[in-house]
Amino acid sequence: MFTIGTHYSKNDIYDTLNVPDEKQGGHWHKGHASFNNIHFIFANIEISGSGYGKEGEYDYNNRIDKIGNLDWVTEDNRSQEVPIMKQLIKDDSPLIFIREKNTPKNMWKFYGLGSAIEINGNNPVRIKWKIDQLDSKKLDEKFRSGSNWGHINPNIFIFTAGDKNARKHLNDSISKSINTELIKKHLSTELISKINNGNDNFYAWGAVYGPKNINNWNSINEGDYMLTVYDSTYQYVSRVLSKTQNKSLAEEIWGNDDSGNTWEYMYFLSEPKKIEVQLSLLSNYLNKRYLGFTKISKNKIFDIIDDYNDLNSFFDSNFSFKEEKILSDLSELNVPLTKEGNREVSIRTNAAITGNKAEQIFIDIYNNSDLFPNAIEIKDETDLHGKGYDFTIINEDNSKNYIEIKGCKDDLQGVRMTENEWNVAKKNGDNYYLVIIYNISTNPNYKKIKNPTKNLIASEKATVSITYHINKSELD
């Protein structure tokens, strides 16, 4: 496993423990990390460390005392009541890695197994660790016996149900079980056995075709957490049992939308639990608001694990939801990003890479800032041609804003609007916003322009079609 006195990089540790890619980085860059209930202390001695997500370097004043004990200091915002600290203190026996002035770059020297002999204070917590130097074989036996090494953490997904049609669909398949006869009519016996919650109770939700939806749907695995959001509240929590693409079943459950599409990319759930938890209460861990079908980012998952040790504890503590579920890989059920249809192929072919990235960055900014402080709901219109804008925002007073997104790979530059976009902007006046995402490839930032046809000067250019060119000088 690990040998006393040997230097290891973080990648070496990942390889030894079989840490999946999605669980690497993040909290591993801090002084305390955990994996499969095994804790790790990374202590800088007489040198500074940067810490995860921080600028500059910090000296936490760790030291080795005269008899070889480690005096270790946590970050300033750590208390003994934080779940991950409770777990560390309860489990004890962290693996201790130390970096000193003469330690090779990006390497850590393994000192041994810690045993807490003093615990003092909060914000920060100070712990004195006695270091036991077990040989590699005994260390391996201690930690591998009975452990579930290499287990992948679940994802967290959110689907919104903001409009009246979505609320009706909740009654069709979330707050009430799906009609058993429909399930038996359209699904195999094998799948039915996997998604049956007992007494022929079946629950599901689905997504219509669209690149963002398909990317998220393809990421779903058995055991992932699913939260339902509307009215700025987490309304239901459940876990994924399986998924399938089934147009005929989706049409019988939910019908079709105004464009004739149905929510055929289905995922089946454990019986949803009604919870009613305000989004604001968990905005430090999850998003401040949501746009449609959303996957919580890897960094936010790391933050949750850093404080709660695992997602199960997070959901138990905040939603009183405790349901053990082994995560299973459902990637064999995934679908290609494009369907064989003229409209979808056209979307894929004509979509600019920079534009797609800009739209995704806009979603992240919207979800985690007050970019539009009065917004209560946002609708993604990017998969619909001819709208003249990418997103519709519904505000607290039921007014609407129409948002067109443009992207610049590097610094803020001039942009082009199509004739249709310009005309729609002119028609909607102060309710129309142009949002330009720039420095996409490095450090994304944005500029928001209200009523661009009034507040910007554009030159009309006719090629195959008319476009309106807004020069960089107009945006400064």
C-alpha positions as CSV (number, residue, x, y, z in Angstrom):
1,M,0.0,0.0,0.0
2,F,2.2,2.9,1.3
3,T,5.7,2.6,2.7
4,I,7.0,4.7,5.5
5,G,9.5,7.4,4.4
6,T,8.5,7.0,0.7
7,H,7.5,10.0,-1.4
8,Y,4.2,10.0,-3.3
9,S,2.4,12.4,-5.6
10,K,-1.3,12.8,-5.4
11,N,-1.6,10.8,-8.7
12,D,0.4,8.0,-7.1
13,I,-2.2,7.9,-4.2
14,Y,-5.1,7.9,-6.7
15,D,-3.5,5.0,-8.5
16,T,-2.9,3.0,-5.3
17,L,-6.4,3.5,-4.0
18,N,-8.1,3.2,-7.4
19,V,-9.7,6.6,-7.0
20,P,-12.1,7.3,-9.9
21,D,-11.5,10.4,-12.1
22,E,-14.6,12.1,-10.8
23,K,-13.4,11.9,-7.2
24,Q,-9.9,13.2,-7.9
25,G,-8.8,16.8,-7.3
26,G,-11.1,19.1,-5.3
27,H,-10.8,18.4,-1.6
28,W,-7.6,16.4,-2.3
29,H,-5.9,19.8,-2.6
30,K,-6.8,20.7,1.0
31,G,-5.1,19.6,4.2
32,H,-7.7,16.9,4.8
33,A,-9.3,14.5,2.3
34,S,-11.3,11.3,2.6
35,F,-12.0,8.4,0.4
36,N,-14.2,5.4,1.2
37,N,-14.1,6.4,4.9
38,I,-10.3,6.5,4.9
39,H,-9.0,9.9,6.0
40,F,-5.8,11.6,4.7
41,I,-3.8,14.4,6.3
42,F,-1.6,16.5,4.1
43,A,0.6,18.8,6.2
44,N,3.1,21.4,5.1
45,I,5.9,21.8,7.7
46,E,7.8,25.2,7.7
47,I,6.5,26.0,4.2
48,S,3.3,27.5,2.9
49,G,0.5,25.8,1.0
50,S,-2.0,27.3,-1.4
51,G,-5.1,25.4,-0.5
52,Y,-8.0,24.5,-2.8
53,G,-9.8,27.4,-4.5
54,K,-7.6,30.1,-2.8
55,E,-5.3,32.7,-4.1
56,G,-1.9,33.2,-2.6
57,E,-0.2,30.9,-0.1
58,Y,-1.0,30.2,3.6
59,D,1.1,28.9,6.4
60,Y,-1.1,26.9,8.8
61,N,1.8,26.6,11.3
62,N,1.9,22.8,11.3
63,R,5.0,21.3,13.1
64,I,6.6,18.1,14.3
65,D,7.3,18.3,18.1
66,K,10.4,16.9,19.8
67,I,9.0,13.4,20.3
68,G,7.7,13.1,16.7
69,N,4.0,14.0,17.1
70,L,2.3,16.2,14.5
71,D,0.7,19.4,15.6
72,W,-1.8,20.0,12.8
73,V,-4.1,23.0,12.2
74,T,-7.2,23.0,10.0
75,E,-8.4,25.8,7.8
76,D,-9.8,28.9,9.7
77,N,-13.5,28.0,8.8
78,R,-13.3,24.5,10.3
79,S,-15.1,23.6,13.5
80,Q,-15.4,20.3,15.3
81,E,-19.1,20.3,14.5
82,V,-18.6,20.1,10.8
83,P,-19.7,16.5,9.7
84,I,-16.4,15.7,8.0
85,M,-14.5,16.7,11.2
86,K,-16.8,14.7,13.3
87,Q,-16.1,11.7,11.1
88,L,-12.3,12.3,11.2
89,I,-12.4,12.5,15.0
90,K,-14.7,9.5,15.3
91,D,-12.8,7.2,12.8
92,D,-9.3,8.4,13.9
93,S,-6.4,6.7,12.1
94,P,-5.8,9.1,9.2
95,L,-2.9,8.4,6.8
96,I,-0.4,11.3,7.3
97,F,1.6,12.7,4.4
98,I,4.0,15.6,5.0
99,R,5.8,18.1,2.8
100,E,8.9,19.9,4.0
101,K,11.4,22.3,2.4
102,N,13.5,19.5,0.9
103,T,10.6,17.5,-0.3
104,P,10.6,17.1,-4.1
105,K,8.0,19.3,-6.0
106,N,4.4,17.9,-6.0
107,M,5.5,15.0,-3.7
108,W,4.4,14.1,-0.2
109,K,6.4,11.9,2.3
110,F,4.3,9.2,4.0
111,Y,4.9,9.3,7.8
112,G,2.4,6.7,9.0
113,L,-1.0,6.4,10.7
114,G,-2.3,9.1,13.0
115,S,-3.9,8.7,16.4
116,A,-5.4,11.9,18.0
117,I,-4.0,12.6,21.5
118,E,-5.2,16.2,21.8
119,I,-8.1,18.1,20.1
120,N,-8.6,21.8,20.7
121,G,-10.6,24.8,19.5
122,N,-12.7,25.7,16.6
123,N,-12.1,27.9,13.5
124,P,-9.5,26.5,13.3
125,V,-9.3,23.1,15.0
126,R,-5.9,22.0,16.4
127,I,-5.1,18.3,16.7
128,K,-2.0,16.6,18.0
129,W,-1.5,13.3,16.2
130,K,0.7,10.5,17.5
131,I,2.2,8.9,14.4
132,D,2.3,5.1,14.3
133,Q,4.7,3.6,11.8
134,L,2.9,0.5,10.6
135,D,4.7,-1.5,8.0
136,S,3.1,-1.7,4.5
137,K,1.6,-5.1,4.9
138,K,-0.2,-4.3,8.3
139,L,-1.4,-1.0,6.9
140,D,-2.8,-2.8,3.9
141,E,-4.6,-5.4,6.0
142,K,-6.0,-2.7,8.3
143,F,-7.7,-0.7,5.5
144,R,-8.5,-3.2,2.7
145,S,-10.2,-5.7,4.9
146,G,-13.9,-5.4,4.2
147,S,-13.6,-2.1,2.4
148,N,-15.4,-1.2,-0.8
149,W,-12.5,0.2,-2.7
150,G,-13.0,2.2,-5.9
151,H,-16.8,2.8,-5.4
152,I,-18.0,5.7,-7.4
153,N,-20.0,8.5,-5.7
154,P,-23.5,9.1,-7.1
155,N,-24.3,12.2,-9.1
156,I,-26.9,14.7,-8.1
157,F,-29.5,15.8,-10.7
158,I,-32.3,18.3,-10.6
159,F,-35.3,18.6,-12.8
160,T,-37.6,21.6,-12.6
161,A,-41.4,21.7,-12.8
162,G,-42.1,25.4,-13.1
163,D,-45.1,25.7,-15.5
164,K,-48.6,24.3,-15.2
165,N,-48.0,21.5,-17.7
166,A,-45.0,20.2,-15.7
167,R,-47.1,20.4,-12.5
168,K,-49.7,18.2,-14.1
169,H,-47.0,15.8,-15.1
170,L,-45.9,15.5,-11.5
171,N,-49.3,14.1,-10.7
172,D,-48.9,11.6,-13.6
173,S,-45.7,10.1,-12.5
174,I,-44.1,11.6,-9.3
175,S,-46.6,12.4,-6.6
176,K,-48.7,9.4,-7.9
177,S,-47.6,6.1,-9.4
178,I,-47.7,5.5,-13.1
179,N,-50.6,3.3,-14.3
180,T,-49.3,-0.2,-14.0
181,E,-51.0,-1.3,-17.3
182,L,-48.9,1.3,-19.2
183,I,-45.7,-0.1,-17.7
184,K,-46.6,-3.7,-18.6
185,K,-47.6,-2.7,-22.1
186,H,-44.3,-0.9,-23.0
187,L,-41.5,-2.4,-20.9
188,S,-39.8,-5.7,-20.6
189,T,-40.3,-8.0,-17.6
190,E,-36.6,-7.5,-16.7
191,L,-36.8,-3.7,-16.6
192,I,-40.1,-3.8,-14.7
193,S,-38.5,-5.9,-12.0
194,K,-35.8,-3.3,-11.6
195,I,-38.1,-0.2,-11.3
196,N,-40.9,-1.7,-9.2
197,N,-41.1,0.0,-5.8
198,G,-43.3,-2.7,-4.5
199,N,-47.0,-3.3,-5.0
200,D,-46.6,-2.3,-8.6
201,N,-45.7,1.3,-7.8
202,F,-43.7,3.0,-10.6
203,Y,-42.3,6.6,-10.7
204,A,-40.5,8.4,-13.5
205,W,-39.6,11.6,-15.2
206,G,-38.2,12.4,-18.7
207,A,-36.5,14.8,-21.0
208,V,-37.2,15.9,-24.6
209,Y,-34.4,15.7,-27.1
210,G,-31.8,18.4,-27.0
211,P,-27.9,18.4,-26.7
212,K,-27.9,19.5,-23.1
213,N,-30.6,17.1,-22.0
214,I,-29.0,14.2,-23.8
215,N,-25.6,14.9,-22.2
216,N,-27.2,14.9,-18.7
217,W,-29.3,11.8,-19.5
218,N,-26.3,9.9,-20.7
219,S,-24.6,10.7,-17.4
220,I,-27.4,9.2,-15.2
221,N,-26.5,6.0,-13.4
222,E,-28.4,3.8,-11.1
223,G,-28.2,5.2,-7.5
224,D,-27.9,8.8,-8.5
225,Y,-29.9,11.3,-6.5
226,M,-32.7,13.2,-8.2
227,L,-34.2,16.4,-6.8
228,T,-37.4,18.1,-8.0
229,V,-37.6,21.9,-7.9
230,Y,-40.3,24.5,-8.3
231,D,-41.3,27.7,-6.4
232,S,-37.6,28.1,-5.3
233,T,-38.0,25.0,-3.3
234,Y,-36.7,21.4,-3.4
235,Q,-40.0,19.6,-3.5
236,Y,-39.1,15.9,-3.9
237,V,-36.1,13.7,-3.5
238,S,-35.6,10.2,-4.9
239,R,-32.9,7.9,-6.4
240,V,-32.5,6.6,-9.9
241,L,-33.4,2.9,-10.5
242,S,-32.9,2.8,-14.3
243,K,-33.4,4.7,-17.5
244,T,-34.7,4.0,-21.0
245,Q,-35.6,5.8,-24.2
246,N,-39.2,5.0,-24.8
247,K,-41.3,7.4,-26.9
248,S,-44.5,5.4,-26.9
249,L,-44.6,5.1,-23.1
250,A,-43.7,8.8,-22.6
251,E,-46.6,9.8,-24.9
252,E,-49.1,7.7,-23.0
253,I,-48.0,9.1,-19.7
254,W,-47.3,12.8,-20.5
255,G,-48.5,13.4,-24.1
256,N,-46.6,15.8,-26.3
257,D,-45.4,19.4,-26.1
258,D,-46.5,22.2,-28.4
259,S,-43.8,21.2,-30.9
260,G,-45.0,17.6,-31.0
261,N,-42.1,16.3,-28.9
262,T,-42.4,14.0,-25.9
263,W,-40.2,13.4,-22.8
264,E,-39.0,10.0,-24.2
265,Y,-35.6,10.0,-22.4
266,M,-37.0,8.5,-19.3
267,Y,-35.5,7.8,-15.9
268,F,-37.2,5.7,-13.3
269,L,-37.1,6.6,-9.6
270,S,-37.5,5.2,-6.2
271,E,-40.7,6.5,-4.5
272,P,-40.2,10.3,-4.4
273,K,-40.3,11.7,-0.9
274,K,-41.9,15.1,-0.4
275,I,-39.4,17.4,1.3
276,E,-40.0,21.2,0.8
277,V,-36.6,22.7,1.5
278,Q,-35.9,26.2,0.3
279,L,-33.1,26.5,-2.3
280,S,-31.5,29.3,-0.3
281,L,-30.8,27.1,2.6
282,L,-28.4,24.9,0.6
283,S,-27.0,27.5,-1.8
284,N,-23.5,27.0,-0.3
285,Y,-23.5,23.4,-1.6
286,L,-26.0,23.3,-4.5
287,N,-27.1,25.9,-7.0
288,K,-29.0,29.2,-6.2
289,R,-31.5,28.5,-9.0
290,Y,-32.0,26.0,-11.8
291,L,-32.6,26.0,-15.5
292,G,-34.4,22.8,-16.6
293,F,-32.6,19.5,-16.3
294,T,-29.3,20.1,-14.4
295,K,-26.4,18.1,-13.2
296,I,-24.6,19.4,-10.1
297,S,-21.0,20.1,-10.9
298,K,-18.0,18.0,-9.8
299,N,-16.6,20.9,-7.7
300,K,-19.8,21.2,-5.7
301,I,-19.9,17.4,-5.1
302,F,-16.3,17.7,-3.8
303,D,-17.4,20.5,-1.4
304,I,-20.3,18.4,-0.1
305,I,-18.0,15.4,0.4
306,D,-15.4,17.6,2.1
307,D,-17.9,18.6,4.8
308,Y,-20.2,15.6,5.0
309,N,-17.8,12.8,4.0
310,D,-20.3,11.3,1.5
311,L,-23.5,12.2,-0.3
312,N,-25.6,9.9,1.8
313,S,-24.8,11.9,4.9
314,F,-25.6,15.1,3.1
315,F,-29.1,13.9,2.0
316,D,-29.8,12.4,5.4
317,S,-28.8,15.6,7.2
318,N,-30.6,18.1,4.9
319,F,-33.6,16.2,3.5
320,S,-34.0,13.4,6.1
321,F,-33.6,11.0,3.2
322,K,-31.7,7.9,3.8
323,E,-31.9,5.2,1.2
324,E,-29.0,2.9,0.5
325,K,-28.5,2.3,-3.1
326,I,-25.6,0.6,-4.9
327,L,-24.5,2.6,-7.9
328,S,-24.6,0.7,-11.2
329,D,-23.3,1.8,-14.6
330,L,-26.1,2.4,-17.1
331,S,-23.8,3.7,-19.9
332,E,-24.8,0.8,-22.1
333,L,-28.2,2.5,-22.3
334,N,-26.8,5.8,-23.5
335,V,-27.8,7.3,-26.9
336,P,-25.9,9.3,-29.5
337,L,-26.0,13.0,-29.1
338,T,-27.8,13.4,-32.4
339,K,-30.8,11.6,-33.8
340,E,-31.3,10.7,-37.4
341,G,-33.5,13.6,-38.3
342,N,-33.0,16.7,-40.5
343,R,-33.7,19.2,-37.7
344,E,-31.4,17.6,-35.2
345,V,-28.6,17.2,-37.7
346,S,-29.0,20.8,-38.7
347,I,-28.7,21.9,-35.1
348,R,-25.6,19.9,-34.6
349,T,-24.0,21.0,-37.8
350,N,-24.7,24.7,-37.6
351,A,-24.1,25.2,-33.8
352,A,-20.9,27.1,-33.2
353,I,-18.7,25.6,-30.5
354,T,-18.0,29.0,-29.0
355,G,-21.7,29.7,-28.9
356,N,-22.5,26.4,-27.2
357,K,-19.8,27.0,-24.5
358,A,-21.1,30.6,-24.0
359,E,-24.6,29.3,-23.4
360,Q,-23.4,26.7,-20.8
361,I,-21.3,29.4,-19.0
362,F,-24.4,31.7,-19.0
363,I,-26.4,28.9,-17.3
364,D,-23.7,28.4,-14.7
365,I,-23.6,32.2,-14.0
366,Y,-27.3,32.4,-13.8
367,N,-27.6,29.4,-11.5
368,N,-25.0,30.8,-9.1
369,S,-25.3,34.6,-9.1
370,D,-27.9,37.5,-9.1
371,L,-27.4,38.2,-12.8
372,F,-31.2,38.6,-13.0
373,P,-32.2,39.2,-9.4
374,N,-36.0,39.1,-9.9
375,A,-36.0,35.9,-11.9
376,I,-38.1,33.0,-10.6
377,E,-37.9,30.7,-13.7
378,I,-35.8,30.4,-16.9
379,K,-36.6,28.5,-20.0
380,D,-34.0,27.2,-22.5
381,E,-35.0,28.0,-26.0
382,T,-31.7,27.2,-27.7
383,D,-32.9,24.1,-29.4
384,L,-35.8,26.0,-31.1
385,H,-35.1,27.8,-34.4
386,G,-36.4,31.3,-35.2
387,K,-37.1,32.5,-31.7
388,G,-34.6,35.4,-31.9
389,Y,-33.2,34.7,-28.4
390,D,-31.8,31.8,-26.4
391,F,-33.5,32.0,-23.0
392,T,-36.8,33.3,-21.6
393,I,-36.7,34.6,-18.0
394,I,-39.9,34.9,-16.0
395,N,-39.8,37.4,-13.2
396,E,-41.6,37.7,-9.8
397,D,-44.2,40.1,-11.3
398,N,-44.8,37.6,-14.2
399,S,-43.0,39.9,-16.7
400,K,-40.6,38.2,-19.2
401,N,-37.1,39.0,-20.4
402,Y,-35.6,37.6,-23.5
403,I,-31.9,36.8,-23.5
404,E,-29.6,36.4,-26.5
405,I,-26.2,34.9,-25.8
406,K,-23.1,35.6,-27.8
407,G,-19.6,34.3,-27.1
408,C,-16.0,35.5,-27.5
409,K,-13.2,33.0,-27.1
410,D,-10.8,35.6,-25.8
411,D,-11.2,39.3,-24.9
412,L,-14.5,41.1,-25.5
413,Q,-14.9,41.6,-29.3
414,G,-17.6,42.8,-31.7
415,V,-20.5,40.4,-32.2
416,R,-23.1,39.7,-34.9
417,M,-26.9,39.5,-34.5
418,T,-29.1,38.0,-37.2
419,E,-31.8,40.1,-38.8
420,N,-34.4,38.0,-36.9
421,E,-32.6,38.5,-33.5
422,W,-32.3,42.3,-34.2
423,N,-36.0,42.6,-35.1
424,V,-37.0,40.6,-32.0
425,A,-34.8,42.7,-29.8
426,K,-36.3,45.9,-31.3
427,K,-39.9,44.6,-30.8
428,N,-39.2,43.7,-27.1
429,G,-37.3,46.8,-26.2
430,D,-36.2,46.9,-22.5
431,N,-37.3,43.3,-22.0
432,Y,-34.6,42.1,-24.3
433,Y,-31.0,41.6,-23.2
434,L,-27.8,40.8,-25.1
435,V,-25.4,38.9,-22.9
436,I,-21.8,38.5,-24.2
437,I,-19.7,35.8,-22.6
438,Y,-16.0,36.5,-23.2
439,N,-12.6,34.9,-22.3
440,I,-14.4,31.6,-22.7
441,S,-11.1,29.7,-23.0
442,T,-9.5,31.2,-19.9
443,N,-11.4,33.1,-17.2
444,P,-15.0,33.6,-18.4
445,N,-16.7,36.9,-17.8
446,Y,-19.8,38.6,-19.1
447,K,-21.3,41.9,-20.3
448,K,-25.1,42.4,-20.1
449,I,-26.7,45.0,-22.4
450,K,-30.3,45.9,-22.0
451,N,-32.3,46.8,-25.1
452,P,-29.3,46.5,-27.5
453,T,-31.1,48.1,-30.5
454,K,-31.5,51.3,-28.5
455,N,-28.2,51.3,-26.6
456,L,-25.8,50.0,-29.3
457,I,-25.1,51.1,-32.8
458,A,-24.9,48.3,-35.4
459,S,-24.0,48.3,-39.1
460,E,-26.3,46.3,-41.4
461,K,-24.5,43.9,-43.7
462,A,-26.1,41.8,-46.4
463,T,-24.5,38.5,-47.6
464,V,-26.7,35.5,-48.0
465,S,-28.8,37.0,-45.3
466,I,-28.7,40.3,-43.3
467,T,-26.7,40.5,-40.1
468,Y,-26.1,43.4,-37.7
469,H,-22.5,43.9,-36.7
470,I,-21.8,45.5,-33.3
471,N,-18.2,46.8,-33.1
472,K,-16.1,46.3,-30.0
473,S,-16.0,50.1,-29.4
474,E,-19.7,50.0,-28.7
475,L,-19.3,47.5,-25.9
476,D,-16.5,49.3,-24.0
